Structure formats: structure tokens, C-alpha cells
Amino acid sequence: MTETMPDLMGLTREHSARNYAPLPVVISEAEGVWVTGVGGRRYLDMLAAYSALNFGHRHPRLVAAAQRQLERVTLVSRAFDHDQFGPFCAELAELAGMEMVLPMNSGAEAVETAIKVARKWGYQVRGVPHDEAVIVVFDGNFHGRTTTIVSFSSDPDAREDYGPYTPGFVNVPYGDLGALRSAFAVYGDRVVAVLAEPVQGEAGVIVPPPGFLAGVRELCTQAGALMIADEIQSGLGRVGATFACSAEGVVPDAYLLGKALGGGIVPVSAMVSSRSVLGVLRPGQHGSTFGGNPLACAVAREVIAMLRTGEYQERSAVLGRRMHARLSALPASVVSSVRGRGLWAGVSFTSLPGRVACERLAGAGVLAKETHGNVIRLAPPLVITESELEWALDRIEQTLLAS
């Protein structure tokens, strides 16, 4: 007996912890930018799993890479080497213009890796007194959900009731170079790193003011601190370039990558940096059983090969301009602001709750996700065609204007 959508949603409600509140859509198949729900209803995916599906659902090149590797070896752990690991590290380092790679699985693991490495680097290289390292972060950040990471979150939903919180972090307003300069003045040589999203995703696709990233780079260089760019959502083509930092010609000391790196097939993340930074680690000091496994490396290598052509970055830039132009043309009585870069937008409504907007859009065959009250996020796969994008924008416009 085939289970219906109500049956499946009932099982979820009965047996799954309520840490998510999904839209009333149960997906059973997907290809490219389209997903099909139980019962046969098709939807255009304008969320792309928060950029994990930059190349769409089941991209043939990525599925083929996974299938080839599945027939050979999937997991050996880092107790042994395998024939995909070295090439993956070398190719990702080259793509990022860096020297070394530390692979993990989730984005949060990549951030935790960066926190540990920055502290160890501060103690061993900078000579910061033991247990006194400070990492500067920004209000509105979203870097993951571990207890350490939520310790410096400013989102009550992510943070409340998870204390006691991990010390060693200082929050300053996002986009405020004066506040960052003051933090350096107060904490001095104890500041080992500044951790920043070049575009804040969960906060509503917040683009910093012009010159902010370049200013962060300059202040870090002057202070001898690391600039760590969390490009887990913004990186690998989403903003119309391989990395969002390049919008201001900035090269950080480390990139944190994830989501799209796994091609929508397996979780893959990494910290990519210089030998002088990642070289502080020694065997046994940090690791992950599944980090850098053969299947993950094989898929990620294909992702890197696809990005080398520049095709997806260019598509994001060109189609992103079209998307932003149409969204920005919506009347101010409905939409108060549109932010973002490339095929990535945060749309703030004048009065319509974001959840209600997403439910109405789902009814029109378009999937999006709300955040922070009256904001929705749009991030279609980079493989979307112009006609598919126009189809989605037509329905977004019709739905919102009718509300």
C-alpha cells in the first residue's frame, strides 16, 4: 500500500523531534531544479537546500562520479590513505588559491575546525597567553548549531537554553568597521581571528556595505590576526563568483566551505588555508571518521572540475541580475527591500509574514524558505534556465501581488 502525504506527515509528527517546521510538501523525486511531491505535484526548487544544491538535484556528472566510486570503495577512515584524498586536497587548494585542506563533513564541523586551528595558531605562532585567545564574530551570524557556535549566536532560537556558553568570542555589529577597530583596540594581541560571512545567509541574505570586507582584511593584516571567511553558503558560485570575498578583491587567510562542495549527494566540508596556519595540527589533535572519505572526495572533485569552467559562476551573475531586477520592481506596498548577490536574494515584506508567503508560493508550485519573521530567501540551483527562472518569478509576482 502506497502511503499518502498525510500518512507520511503524520509519521513525522509522531516520531520526529520537532526541531524543524517544514512546509506541507513531501518530496519523493527530484531532477535539476524540479522536485515532485508524493501525489505527483511538481515544484520549482528556489531554495536549493541553502546552496547545497548549487548544481541541482541529481546532476548527471555528479551522480556518475558517485556511482563510479560506489563500485570501488566508500569508506576507509583516515587511518589509511585512499586514491581520491590527495587529488581532492590538491584540487580544492588550487581552486581557492591556498596550500592546504582539512576535510570534514558538515559546515558546523568546518567552523569548529577553524575555531580550534585559530586558537592553536594563536598560541603556537603568535604567542598568545594560554586560554586567552579571542575570536571576533558579528551580530546576525549563523555558523552552525554546536554548543560552541551557538555561544556567539545573536539568534535567541539558536542560543537560548543551551548554556553555559563557551567563552572566547566577542560580537560586534555586522558591517561596522569602527566597532571591529574598537574590538582590536580593547583585546589587542589576544585577537587571533575574525570570523565573518561575506554575505550573511540565515540573517536574510545581508550584503555588507562597500569596503567592509576590504576593511576587515586590512585590520586583520595590521593586527596579525587571521581573517576567516565562512563561505559555506556564499561560496562555490552562488554569488556570481567562486567566492563572495572576491567582490572586493579580498583573499582571506582561510575559507570555510561546505554545502555545494558535496554536490547535493554527500556532506562535504573543508577548511582551506595556508601551510603556516593548518600546519599547526599534528596527528591525533583533530579529526573525523568520515571526513575526507573516498565517496565524498570523488563527488567533490567533480564539483571542483565543474567550477573550473566558470560556467556556473557566470550563469549566477547573469541570471542573478535578472532575478534582482524583477524582485526589486515589486511594489513597496508589498516588498520593503531586496538584498543579495547573484542567484541569491533575501526579500523583506512590508507586512506579510515570511511563513505565509512561503506557504502561498508552495501552493503556486514554488519552494522557498522564510527566516526572521517577514523575510524569505531565494536561492535557485545554478543550473536553472532563463525560462525556468522567469516561470518562477512570474508565480512569485502573481502570488505576492494577490496577497
N, C-alpha and C positions, 0 to 999 in steps of 0.2 A: 504494500500500500504506500503510495506516494504521500509524503507529509506536505501539508499546505503551509502557506506563510503564517497563518495564525498558530498552527501547531508548533512550528519552529520558534516563533517568537515567544510562545508560552513556555517552551523548554528553556529558553534563555532566561526568561523572568524567574522561573522556578529554581534553576540550578546554577546560574552565573551570578557572581558578585556584581553589585550594581555600581561598578566604577566607571561605566560608560552609559550614556543615554542615546543609543543610536536612533537615527531616523527610521520610520516604519518601512524599511526596504530590506529584503533578504536576498542577497545576490547568490546566484548559482552558477553563472557562466560569465566570462569576460573576454574581450579581444579588442586590442587597440584602445580607443577612447570610450568604447561602449561596454556596458555591463547589462546582464539580463537577470531579472529577479525571478524568484520562484513564481510560477504562473505565467511567465513569458513576457512581462513588461520590460521594455528596454529603456535604459537611461544613458545620457551622456555624462561621463565622469569628469566633473570640473573641480575635483579635489586632488585626484592622483595620489591618494594616501599620503598627504602632506609632503609631496615631492618624491616619495619613494618610487612612484610610477612615472618618472620623467619620460620613460620610453614606452609608456602604455602597458596595457595588460598583455602578457604572453607574447612579447616581441619575438618574432621568429629566430632572429640571431641569438637572442639570449636563451630562449628555450633550447635551441640546438646546442649551445655551449653547455648548458646544464645536462642535457641528455648524454652528450659525449662523456662528460665527467662522471655521471651516474653509472655508466657502464665500466668505469675503471676503478676509482676509489673516491670515497666521500669524506672520510674522516680518519686521521691518524693521530691527532693531537700534536702539540708542539714538542712532544718527547722525541719525535722523529721529523726529519725534513720531508718534503714532497716536491714533485717536479713543477707544481704551479706556484709555489710560495715565493721563491726568489724572483722569478719573472714578474709576478704581481707587484712585489715591493718596488722593483726597479722601474716598472712602467708607471706606477702611480707617483713615485717620486719625480720622475721626469715630467709627467703631466703637470704637477704642482710646482716645478722648478725647485724642488727640495732634494735632500740627500737620503733621508731615512724614513721608514714607515713602521708604525706599530699597529698591526691589525687587531681589531676587536669585533664585536657583533653589533650591539645597539649603539645609538647615538649617545645615550647616557654613559655607556662604558667608555666611549671616546673622550667625553668630558671628564669623567673620573680619572682617566689616564692622564689627561693634560694637567689636572689639579695636582696629582701625585708627582708627575715629572717636573712641573714648575717649582714645586716646593723642594724636591730633591736637588734640582739645578740651583735653586737659590742658596741652599745650604752648602753644597759642594763646590759650586763655581763662584757664586757671589760672596760667600762667607757670611750670610745672614745668620744671626744667632739662632740656635736650635729652637724649634717650635714657635718662632716669632714671625714667620713668613706671612705676608698679606697679599691677597689677590683682589684686585678691584673689579667689580662687576657693575651692571647697570640695571636700574629700575625697569620693570617690564620684561625682564629677561625670561626666556624659557630654555633651559639647557638639559632638562630631563627630570626624573622623579625619584632619584635615590635620596636617602636621608641627608647626605651631604649637599646635594644640589638644591633641594628644597630649602635648605638652611638659608640660602641667599635669594630665594624667590620673593617677589613682592605680590604674588597672587595668593590671596587667602585660601582659595580652594586647594591649591597645590601644597600649601605650607601648614595650615592650622592642624593642631593635634598630633604633629609628628615630632615635637621636641622631646628631649633637649636638642638644640641645634648645634651644628658643627661651627666652631669659631674660625677666624682667619680670613673673613671676607668683609669687604667694605662696599656698600652700594652707593652709587651716585646717579643722578638723573641722566637718562639716555640722551645723547646729542649735546651735552653740556660740557664743553672743553674746560671752562672755568672751574667747574666742580671737580673734574678729573685732575686739573692742575693743583687744586687745593688738597686733594687726597694725597698726591705725591708730596706736597709740602708738609703735611701732617705726619705721614707714615715714613717718609724718607726712604732709606735704603732697605727697609723691610718689605717694600713693594716688589714682589718677584714677577708679577704678571698682571696684565689687563686682559680680561676675557670678555669678548664682545661678539654679538651677532652683527654682521654688516648690514643686515636688514632684519628687524625683529619680526618673526613669523607669527607665533602664538599671540603676541600682543596686538595683532591686527594688521600685519604687513606694514610695519612702521619703517620708513626710509629716513635715515638721519639727515640733518641739514648739510648742505655742501661744505666740504672741507673738514667734516668731523673725523672721518677715517684717517685722512692725512694728518690731522692734528693728533689723533691717538698714536699714530706711528711715530710722529716727531717726539712726543712726550716720553714714549717708551724708550726710544733711542737715547734721548738725553739722560734718562734716569738709569739706563742699563737694565731695564725690565723687559720681559717678553710680551709681545703683542700676540695674543692667541685669538684667531678668528674662528668662531663656530659657524661653519658653512654647511652644517648638516642639512638644513633646508634650502639655503640660498645657493649652495654650490652645485657644480656639475651641470650647468646650462640653464638653470631656472630663470635667471635674471637677464638672459641675453648675452651672457659671457660665461666662461668656465667657472670663474669665481667672482662673487659680488665685490670683493675688495678692489678688483681691477677698475671699478668705476672711477676711482680716484688715483689710479696708478700705484696702489699700495700693495706691498708684499709683507705679510705678517711673518712672525718668527715660527708660527705653526698654524696649519689648517686642521680643523676637525671636520671629518667627512663621514657621511653615512647615507641613510635612506636610498637615494638614487644609485649609490655605488653597488647595491645588491640587485639592481635591475628588476625589482619587483618580484624576485624569486626567492632570495635568501637574505637574511640580515647580515650586512657587512658594514663595518665602520673602521675608521683609522685615524690616528694622529700622524700627521706628516710634517716633518721638521728637519732641522739640520743635524749633522753628526754631533755637534757640540752640545745640543740640547738632549736629544734622545740617547746620546752616548753615555749619559749618567747612569742608565739602568744596567744592572748585572743579572746573570741568570738567577732565577728564583725570586726576584724582587717584584715582579708584576707579571700577570699572565691571564690566560683564559683558555679553557679546554677547547672551545670551538673557534676561538679567534684565529683567523688565517687558515681555516680548513680548506681542503682541496676543492670542494664544490663551490664554496664562497669565492675563492681566488679565481677559479675558472670563469665564473659568471662576471666577476668584477673586471677581469682582464678584457672581456668582450665589451663591457661598458666603456672602459678606457679607450679601446680601439674605436668605438663609435664616436666618442667625444673628440678624438684627434682630428676628425674631418672638419669640425667646426659647423657642420650642417645643423645640428640641433640648437647650438647657441644662436646661429643666425635666424632660425625659424622662431625661436623665442623672442628675439629682438624685433623682428618684422611683425609677427602676429601680435606680439605684446603691444606694439604701438596702436594697432587696430583695436584691440580689446580695450585699452585705456581710453582711447578716443570715444568709443561708443558709450562706455560706462560713465565717463565724465560729462557726456551730453545729457544724461538723465536729469530731470528737473530737480532743483534744490528742495522742492517741497517733499520729495521722496528720498533723495540721496544727499547727504550733507558733505561727504568727501569721498574721494577715491585715491588710494595710495598704492605704491608698488613699483616694480620694475619688471620688464619682460612679461612673460606669461604668468604673472603673479600679482594679485590685486586684493586689497582689503577695502571693502565697500561699507561705509558707515551710513546707516539710515537715519533720517530725521526723527522718526517716531516708531517705525516698525521694528519689533523685536527680531533679532537675528534668527532665532529658532523658528519663529513663524514664517519668516522669509524662506528659510531652507525647506520647511515642510511644503510651502506653496510651490517652490521650484521643483521639488521632487514630484509633486502632482503634475507638473508640466514636463517631466522627463529629464530634468537637470539636477545633478547631485552636487551640493556644496555643503559647507560646514560653518556654523556660527562660532563666534568667540566674543567674549566680553560684552554681553548684552545686545547691542544693536549693530554688530559688525558681522559680516560674512567674509569668508576667504574663498577666492577663486584661484585655482592652480591647475589648469588642464594639462594632460600629458603633452610633452613637446612634439609628439607625432601628430597632433591634431591638424587637420587640413583647414584651409581657409573657409570652405563651405561648412564644415562641421562647427567651426568656431562661430560663424555667422548664425547657424541654426540655433546654437546655444544662446547667443546674445539676443537673438530675436525673442526667444522664450523668456529670458531674464527680463528684458524690457517690457514685454507684454504682461508678464506676471506681476512685476513690481508696480507698473502704472495702473493695473487693475485693482491693486490692493487698497 
